[in-house]
């Protein structure tokens, strides 16, 4: 993103598959969002400017 925001996911043990997680990590500014029970494989930054 132009503002330097980075988004990443990392596989989490205990997930039903070896590739998923229920957590998305953000950088600049640092933050973490968790959706218990989710099976997230990748994350994308959404912006209304792209609509």
N, C-alpha and C positions, 0 to 999 in steps of 0.2 A: 504494500500500500504506500502511497505517497508520503504518509505521515510516519512511516517506519514500523508500523504494526506488523508483528509476526504472529502466526497461529500455528500450533503444532499439536499432534496427538502422538501418544506413545502406547504401544500395546500394554495391557495391564493383566497381571496374573489373576486368575479367578474368573475371567471372562469366558463365555461359552466357547469361543474360538481363540486361536493363538494370535489373531490380528486386531482385536477390538479393544476398546476402552470405554469408560463412561465419563472421561474427563478431557477437556480441551484446555490447553495452556496458551496464554497470551503473553507477549513480550512488548514492552514500550507502550504503555505502562504494563507492568507485570500484574497478571490476574489469572485465576483458575476458575473454570465453571464446570460443575459436575451435574450430570443428570443420572441419578441412581437407576440402575437396571438397563441403561442404554447400551447399545452395541455400535459405537461410533468407529468408523474406519478411517475417515479423513474429515477435515474441517476446512471451510472456506470463509473468508471475510465477505460479508454482504454489505453493500452500500446502496442506498436509494439513488445515488447519482448514476448508477448503471441501468436504471429502469427506463 
